[in-house]
Amino acid sequence: MSLLSYLFGRNSKQKDVIKTIKKHELKEILKTKTIQLVDVRTPTEYKKGHIKKALNINFFNQNKFVSEFKKMNKETPIYIYCRSGNRSSKAAKQLADLGFKNIYDLKQGYMNWE
C-alpha cells in the first residue's frame, strides 16, 4: 500500500463512517430509541449538565477512553458529543480507527443542545 493510498484511504473510510447529526435529529431519535450516547467531555463538564442517559467517557483520559470504547458494540450506531464539537470530532476519528461502523457526532455539541 502506498503512502498516499494509506492516507487517503483512511480519510475516506472515516468520512464513510462518521456523520454529523443536528440536534433536532438526535432529539427525535432519543424519543423512540435507546442508543449508545456518549459525552466525551470531562466529568466536571458532565456534572454541570448533559443529555439524559448519556454515558461520560472523558476524551482527555486516553487510557480510559480507549478501554471503555473497546467494551462497546462497534456494529451498533454510536452518538457522541462534547461542548462545541471539537473534541467529539477528534473522538469520532479515533472511534473509526477502533472499528466503529456508524458514528454520529452532534453538530456544535452540548452548547447547541438547549
C-alpha angles and dihedrals in degrees: 000000000000122000091248092051090049093049098042095037090054093049090047091051091051091050090052095054101033119075131173115232126199121229095248090053092050092046090055092048091050090055093059109025144046105230142177098261119176131185107205095192125109119281089251092056091045092053091054090060140318143172111282114266093011117145114225116229111166112228091204093060094069098178093055092037093059096040093050094048091047087063092057129090108265093195095056116080114260125208119203138179143170133182100292107355100267100101093037089054090055091043091051091056090050091050090051088054089050090057105261109155104199118032122174117194116197109238112242091358129233093333087071096042102090 
